[in-house]
Amino acid sequence: MRDDLEARPTSSGSLFFSVFPSIMLPMFLAVVDQTIVATALPAIAASLGGVERVSWVVLSYLVATTIAAPVYGQLRDVYSGRRMMLIALGVFVASSLLCARASSMEMLAFGRVLQGLGGGGLMTLSQALIGETIPPRERARYQGYLAAVMVTSSTFGPIVGGYLTHQFGWRSIFLINVPLGALALLLSLRLKARPSRAQRWTFDTFGLVLFICFIGPTLLALEQLQNMRPGAVPAFVVLGGFGVAALAALARHERRVEHPLLPIALLRQPTIWRSDALAACHGAVLVSLIVFLPIYLYIGHASSAAETGLRLLPLMLGIGIGSMATGRVVSRTGRTTIFPSVGLIFVTLSLIVIALWSRNFGPLLFAILLLLNGLFMGTVMGVVQVVVQNAAGISALGAAAASVQLSRSLGAVAGTAIVGTVLFATLALSDPASASLFAAMVRRGPEAIVGLAPAQRMLLEGDIARAFSAAFLAIAAFAALGMLIAWSIPARRLS
């Protein structure tokens, strides 16, 4: 390992330009494709039909990336990060072409599954390659850069998706991946290949089957929970029960095999499982805010789509700045979990303020609050990756990065479903008619209630305000739980 580090560039600037572009672009491609289809969904449904199955376009990618994370993590630890990165990029580009050629909703969903199998590898391998190519003390800074890339690409996706769909049609949002993927392939060739592991190794095929049986039904169950329809309850119970049974079988199987798909040995370490739990809480907070803040601004503040995008910029800008600043400070001081431990205190407080008093805030004050929230949100993910990678060691970097990515994805889906349930349940408990009118407002905007009497409109606005207060308090609860977990993580300082 010492020879490997000595062979790396000694200049910080040369290290950055030789390594980071090769990691940044694959991560950007994988994350942006989670959100780039959002604004294209109406055009896709109009072109291919099957509007009742349009959610498959988003959900199939999410399920596939979640399944792919531990697979690529294990393969990286055997065959090296660069080799697996080239394979993941090949799968991603080829499946993007398949998506662009889709002639039915089912064909597009299948293409998105394949694309997710490539995208999940890009996300996991980008994180692992930082640990593979960057000295330990410098990793926090690069994780901060990468966290900024993730947030930027999540924000950039809907904007560029809307533009490309309007100018060139929805198929262009997949075709754009071809030249960008080719460039990423060329950049990845510059990375040094780590020698393959010489010891005997067999892939945990049955573990993968059980993992798919757990992830697929679980994510579908949470999606049913978020819909809040009476008819969704039986589906939620059946899918959730199947997922729990598959998880129990998976845990029993993984303890028995020589080379398990999931890093059971790593997850027994308090530093790693608590860091993964922190990543899950962070994913729940961030994705819930990204999903429900636009609805809140649209319904509660009558913001247009363009205005909503602009009003979310302070949050995204804050996360990017916070991630990079935290990475630099960790690299200089070696201190790690103190930053999310303190940062999440302020995240929790800011969410409570949003929940209870944001109706009275003007645009400037609301923007400042979102900026501060983002700055402290940025203290989490880079630190989590560094702590987990440092605890796992270089031989298990892929499994470590995969465990963080998996935890973050599951936390994001579960958190969004729970917050959505709180929002709609609060409305339904206040007045079932308010829940129906709220759904109409989401579809058609504030004009859906133009014909209401003033007294009825005031009651509706009060019900909606209470529902969003409950939703933001639920998000604050996830932040508070993450704060408690951060304080409990044993790792405090890098050597």
C-alpha positions in Angstrom: 0.0 0.0 0.0 2.9 2.4 0.8 4.3 1.8 -2.7 0.9 2.5 -4.2 0.7 5.8 -2.3 4.2 6.9 -3.3 3.4 6.2 -6.9 0.5 8.7 -6.8 1.0 12.4 -7.8 2.5 14.4 -4.9 1.0 17.7 -6.0 -2.5 18.4 -4.8 -3.4 20.1 -8.0 -2.0 17.3 -10.2 -3.8 14.7 -8.0 -7.1 16.6 -8.5 -6.8 16.8 -12.3 -5.6 13.3 -12.7 -8.2 11.6 -10.5 -11.3 13.7 -9.9 -12.6 14.2 -13.5 -12.5 10.4 -14.0 -14.7 9.9 -11.0 -16.9 13.0 -11.2 -18.4 12.4 -14.6 -19.6 8.8 -14.0 -21.2 10.0 -10.7 -22.8 12.9 -12.4 -24.3 10.6 -15.1 -25.7 8.1 -12.6 -27.3 10.7 -10.3 -28.7 13.0 -13.0 -30.5 10.1 -14.6 -32.5 9.6 -11.3 -34.1 13.0 -11.9 -33.7 13.9 -15.6 -36.9 12.0 -16.5 -39.1 13.8 -14.0 -40.1 16.7 -16.4 -40.2 14.3 -19.4 -42.8 11.9 -17.9 -45.9 13.7 -19.4 -44.3 13.6 -22.9 -43.3 9.9 -22.4 -46.8 9.0 -21.4 -48.3 10.9 -24.4 -45.8 9.1 -26.8 -45.9 5.6 -25.5 -49.3 5.4 -23.7 -49.7 3.5 -20.5 -50.0 6.6 -18.3 -50.9 4.4 -15.3 -47.5 2.8 -15.6 -45.4 5.9 -16.1 -44.1 5.7 -12.5 -42.2 2.5 -13.6 -39.8 4.8 -15.5 -38.6 6.3 -12.2 -39.1 3.3 -9.9 -37.4 0.7 -12.1 -34.2 2.8 -12.1 -34.2 3.3 -8.4 -34.8 -0.4 -7.7 -32.0 -1.4 -10.1 -29.4 1.0 -8.7 -30.2 -0.2 -5.1 -29.7 -3.8 -6.2 -26.5 -3.0 -8.1 -24.7 -1.3 -5.3 -23.6 -4.3 -3.3 -23.0 -6.4 -6.4 -20.5 -3.8 -7.8 -19.0 -3.3 -4.3 -18.1 -7.0 -4.1 -16.9 -7.2 -7.7 -14.7 -4.1 -7.2 -13.0 -5.8 -4.2 -12.1 -8.7 -6.5 -11.4 -7.2 -9.9 -10.4 -3.6 -9.2 -12.4 -0.4 -9.4 -11.3 0.8 -12.8 -12.2 -2.5 -14.6 -15.7 -2.5 -13.0 -16.1 1.2 -13.8 -15.5 0.5 -17.5 -18.1 -2.4 -17.4 -20.6 -0.2 -15.6 -20.2 2.6 -18.1 -20.6 0.2 -21.0 -23.9 -1.1 -19.5 -25.1 2.4 -18.8 -24.4 3.7 -22.3 -25.9 0.6 -24.1 -29.0 0.7 -22.0 -29.4 4.4 -22.6 -29.6 3.6 -26.3 -32.2 1.0 -25.6 -34.3 3.5 -23.6 -34.1 6.0 -26.5 -35.3 3.3 -28.9 -38.2 2.2 -26.7 -41.5 1.7 -28.4 -43.6 0.9 -25.4 -43.8 1.7 -21.7 -42.8 -1.9 -20.8 -39.7 -1.7 -23.1 -38.7 1.6 -21.6 -39.1 0.3 -18.0 -36.9 -2.7 -19.0 -34.3 -0.3 -20.4 -34.4 1.7 -17.2 -33.7 -1.4 -15.2 -30.6 -2.1 -17.2 -29.6 1.6 -17.0 -30.0 1.4 -13.2 -27.7 -1.7 -13.1 -25.1 0.4 -14.7 -25.9 3.6 -12.8 -25.7 1.8 -9.4 -22.2 0.7 -10.3 -21.2 4.2 -11.3 -22.3 5.6 -7.9 -20.7 2.9 -5.8 -17.5 2.7 -7.8 -17.0 6.5 -7.8 -17.0 6.5 -4.0 -14.7 3.5 -3.8 -12.2 4.9 -6.3 -11.7 7.9 -4.1 -10.6 5.5 -1.3 -8.5 3.5 -3.8 -6.6 6.4 -5.4 -6.6 9.2 -2.7 -4.5 9.2 0.5 -6.6 8.8 3.6 -6.2 12.3 4.9 -7.2 13.8 1.5 -10.3 11.6 1.1 -12.7 13.9 3.0 -11.9 16.8 0.6 -12.7 14.7 -2.4 -15.8 13.2 -0.8 -17.0 16.8 -0.3 -16.4 17.6 -4.0 -18.3 14.4 -4.9 -21.2 15.3 -2.6 -21.4 18.7 -4.3 -21.6 16.9 -7.6 -24.4 14.6 -6.4 -26.5 17.5 -5.2 -25.8 19.6 -8.3 -26.7 16.8 -10.6 -30.0 16.1 -8.7 -30.9 19.7 -9.2 -29.7 19.9 -12.7 -31.6 16.9 -13.9 -35.2 18.2 -14.0 -34.0 21.5 -15.6 -32.0 19.9 -18.4 -34.6 17.2 -18.8 -37.3 19.8 -19.4 -35.2 21.7 -21.9 -34.1 18.7 -23.9 -37.7 17.3 -24.0 -39.1 20.7 -25.2 -36.4 21.2 -27.8 -35.6 17.7 -29.1 -38.2 15.3 -27.7 -38.0 13.0 -24.7 -35.7 10.5 -26.4 -32.9 13.1 -26.3 -32.6 12.8 -22.5 -31.3 9.3 -23.0 -29.2 10.0 -26.2 -27.3 12.7 -24.4 -25.7 9.9 -22.2 -23.9 8.4 -25.2 -21.3 11.2 -25.9 -21.0 11.9 -22.1 -20.6 8.2 -21.4 -17.9 7.9 -24.1 -16.0 10.8 -22.5 -16.3 9.1 -19.1 -14.9 5.9 -20.6 -11.9 7.8 -21.9 -11.4 9.6 -18.6 -11.7 6.3 -16.6 -8.9 4.8 -18.7 -6.5 7.2 -17.0 -7.0 5.6 -13.6 -4.5 3.1 -12.5 -5.8 -0.5 -12.3 -5.4 -2.2 -8.9 -4.3 -5.8 -9.3 -7.0 -8.4 -9.0 -7.4 -10.4 -5.9 -5.5 -13.7 -6.2 -7.5 -15.8 -3.7 -10.3 -18.1 -4.7 -13.6 -16.4 -4.9 -17.2 -17.3 -5.9 -20.1 -15.0 -6.4 -23.0 -15.2 -4.0 -25.7 -15.9 -6.6 -28.4 -17.1 -4.2 -27.7 -14.1 -1.9 -28.3 -11.8 -4.9 -31.7 -13.6 -5.6 -32.7 -13.1 -2.0 -31.5 -9.5 -2.0 -33.7 -8.8 -5.1 -36.6 -10.5 -3.4 -36.1 -8.1 -0.5 -35.4 -4.9 -2.3 -38.1 -5.1 -5.1 -41.1 -5.8 -2.9 -39.9 -3.5 -0.1 -39.6 -0.5 -2.4 -42.9 -1.3 -4.1 -44.6 -1.6 -0.7 -43.2 1.8 0.4 -44.5 3.3 -2.9 -47.9 1.8 -2.1 -47.8 3.4 1.3 -47.0 6.8 -0.1 -50.1 6.6 -2.5 -52.4 6.6 0.6 -55.3 4.9 -1.2 -57.5 2.4 0.7 -56.9 -0.2 -2.0 -53.2 0.1 -1.5 -53.3 -1.3 2.1 -53.5 -5.1 1.1 -50.7 -4.6 -1.5 -48.6 -2.9 1.1 -49.1 -5.7 3.6 -48.4 -8.5 1.1 -45.3 -6.8 -0.5 -44.0 -5.7 2.9 -44.4 -9.2 4.4 -42.7 -10.8 1.4 -39.8 -8.3 1.8 -39.4 -9.0 5.5 -39.4 -12.8 4.9 -36.8 -12.4 2.1 -34.7 -10.2 4.5 -34.7 -12.8 7.2 -33.7 -15.5 4.7 -31.0 -13.3 3.4 -29.5 -12.6 6.8 -29.5 -16.3 7.6 -27.9 -17.1 4.2 -25.2 -14.4 4.4 -23.9 -15.7 7.7 -23.2 -19.1 6.2 -21.5 -18.3 2.9 -17.7 -17.8 2.5 -18.0 -14.7 0.3 -21.4 -13.0 1.2 -23.0 -10.4 -1.1 -23.6 -8.1 1.8 -20.6 -7.2 4.0 -21.9 -8.8 7.2 -18.5 -8.7 8.8 -18.2 -5.0 8.1 -21.7 -4.3 9.3 -20.9 -5.9 12.7 -18.5 -3.0 13.3 -20.3 -0.2 15.3 -18.5 2.5 13.3 -19.8 1.1 10.0 -23.4 0.2 10.8 -23.9 3.4 12.7 -22.4 5.5 9.9 -24.7 3.6 7.4 -27.7 4.4 9.7 -26.6 8.1 9.6 -26.5 7.9 5.8 -30.1 6.5 5.8 -31.3 9.4 8.0 -29.6 11.9 5.7 -31.1 10.3 2.6 -34.6 10.5 4.2 -34.1 14.2 5.1 -32.6 15.3 1.8 -34.9 13.5 -0.6 -38.0 14.3 1.4 -37.1 18.0 1.2 -36.5 17.7 -2.5 -39.9 16.0 -3.0 -42.1 18.0 -0.7 -40.6 21.5 -0.7 -41.7 22.1 -4.4 -45.2 21.0 -3.5 -45.3 23.2 -0.5 -44.1 26.2 -2.4 -46.5 25.5 -5.3 -49.5 25.0 -3.0 -48.7 27.2 0.0 -46.9 30.1 -1.7 -48.5 29.9 -5.2 -45.0 29.7 -6.8 -44.7 28.7 -10.4 -42.5 25.9 -11.5 -39.8 28.3 -12.6 -40.1 30.2 -9.3 -40.0 27.0 -7.3 -36.7 26.0 -9.0 -35.1 29.3 -8.1 -36.4 29.2 -4.5 -34.8 25.7 -4.1 -31.4 26.9 -5.3 -30.2 28.2 -1.8 -30.8 24.8 -0.4 -28.7 23.1 -3.1 -26.1 25.8 -3.1 -25.8 25.5 0.7 -25.3 21.7 0.5 -22.6 22.0 -2.1 -20.7 24.7 -0.2 -21.2 22.8 3.1 -19.9 19.6 1.6 -16.8 21.1 0.1 -16.0 23.2 3.2 -16.4 20.2 5.5 -14.2 18.1 3.3 -11.4 20.7 3.5 -11.6 21.1 7.3 -11.6 17.3 7.8 -8.5 17.0 5.6 -6.7 19.6 7.6 -7.7 18.5 11.1 -8.5 14.8 10.7 -11.7 15.3 12.8 -14.7 13.6 11.3 -18.0 12.9 13.1 -18.0 16.1 15.1 -19.2 17.9 12.0 -22.5 16.0 11.3 -23.0 15.7 15.1 -23.1 19.5 15.4 -24.5 20.2 11.9 -27.6 18.1 12.3 -28.5 20.1 15.4 -28.9 23.1 13.2 -30.6 21.1 10.5 -33.2 19.9 13.0 -33.8 23.4 14.4 -34.2 24.9 10.9 -36.7 22.3 9.9 -38.7 23.0 13.1 -38.7 26.7 12.2 -39.9 25.9 8.7 -42.6 23.6 10.1 -44.0 26.1 12.6 -43.4 29.6 11.2 -42.4 29.6 7.5 -45.9 30.7 6.4 -45.1 34.1 7.7 -41.7 34.4 6.0 -41.0 36.4 2.9 -38.9 35.0 0.0 -35.6 36.5 1.3 -36.0 35.1 4.9 -37.1 31.7 3.5 -34.1 31.6 1.2 -31.7 32.4 4.0 -33.2 29.6 6.1 -32.9 27.1 3.3 -29.3 28.2 2.7 -28.4 27.7 6.3 -30.2 24.3 6.3 -28.2 23.3 3.2 -24.8 24.4 4.7 -25.3 22.1 7.7 -26.8 19.3 5.6 -23.5 19.4 3.7 -21.6 18.2 6.8 -22.9 14.6 6.6 -22.3 12.5 3.5 -18.6 13.2 2.8 -17.8 12.4 6.4 -19.9 9.2 6.4 -18.0 7.9 3.3 -14.6 8.7 4.8 -15.4 7.1 8.2 -16.8 4.0 6.6 -13.9 3.6 4.1 -11.3 4.2 6.8 -12.9 1.6 9.1 -13.2 -1.0 6.3 -9.7 -0.8 4.9 -8.5 -0.7 1.4 -9.3 -4.4 0.6 -13.0 -3.8 1.3 -13.6 -0.3 -0.1 -16.1 -1.5 -2.6 -18.3 -3.2 0.0 -18.0 -0.2 2.3 -19.0 2.3 -0.4 -21.9 0.0 -1.4 -23.2 -0.3 2.1 -23.4 3.5 2.3 -25.1 3.8 -1.1 -27.6 1.1 -0.2 -28.4 2.7 3.2 -28.9 6.1 1.7 -31.2 4.8 -1.0 -33.3 2.8 1.4 -33.5 5.7 3.8 -34.5 8.0 1.0 -37.4 5.8 -0.2 -38.6 4.9 3.3 -38.3 8.5 4.5 -40.2 9.9 1.6 -42.9 7.3 2.0 -43.3 8.0 5.7 -43.3 11.8 5.3 -45.9 11.5 2.4 -48.0 9.3 4.7 -47.9 11.9 7.5 -48.8 14.7 5.1 -51.9 12.9 3.6 -53.0 11.3 6.8 -53.0 14.6 8.6 -55.1 16.1 5.8 -57.5 13.1 5.8 -57.9 13.2 9.6 -58.6 17.0 9.4 -61.2 16.7 6.6 -61.4 14.0 3.8 -62.7 16.8 1.5 -59.5 18.7 2.2 -57.4 15.7 1.1 -59.3 15.5 -2.2 -59.0 19.3 -2.9 -55.3 19.1 -2.1 -54.8 16.3 -4.6 -56.7 18.5 -7.2 -54.5 21.4 -6.4 -51.3 19.3 -6.9 -52.6 18.3 -10.3 -54.1 21.6 -11.5 -52.6 24.3 -9.2 -54.4 26.9 -7.1 -57.0 27.5 -9.7 -58.6 24.2 -8.6 -60.1 26.0 -5.7 -61.2 29.2 -7.4 -64.9 28.4 -7.0 -64.7 27.8 -3.2 -66.4 30.1 -0.8 -64.0 32.3 1.2 -64.8 30.5 4.5 -64.2 27.1 2.9 -61.0 28.3 1.3 -59.7 29.5 4.7 -60.5 26.2 6.3 -58.7 24.4 3.4 -55.6 26.6 3.7 -55.5 25.9 7.5 -55.7 22.2 6.9 -53.0 22.3 4.3 -50.7 24.4 6.6 -51.2 21.9 9.5 -50.4 19.0 7.2 -47.2 20.5 5.9 -46.2 21.4 9.5 -46.6 17.8 10.4 -44.6 16.7 7.3 -41.7 19.0 8.1 -41.7 18.0 11.7 -41.4 14.3 10.5 -38.4 15.4 8.4 -37.0 17.1 11.5 -37.4 13.9 13.4 -35.2 12.1 10.8 -32.6 14.8 11.2 -32.8 14.5 15.0 -32.4 10.7 14.8 -29.3 11.2 12.5 -27.9 13.6 15.0 -28.1 11.1 17.9 -26.6 8.4 15.7 -23.7 10.8 14.7 -22.9 11.4 18.4 -22.7 7.6 19.0 -20.2 6.8 16.2 -17.0 5.6 17.8 -14.6 7.0 15.1 -13.6 10.6 15.8 -10.4 11.4 14.0 -8.4 10.2 11.0 -4.8 9.2 11.5 
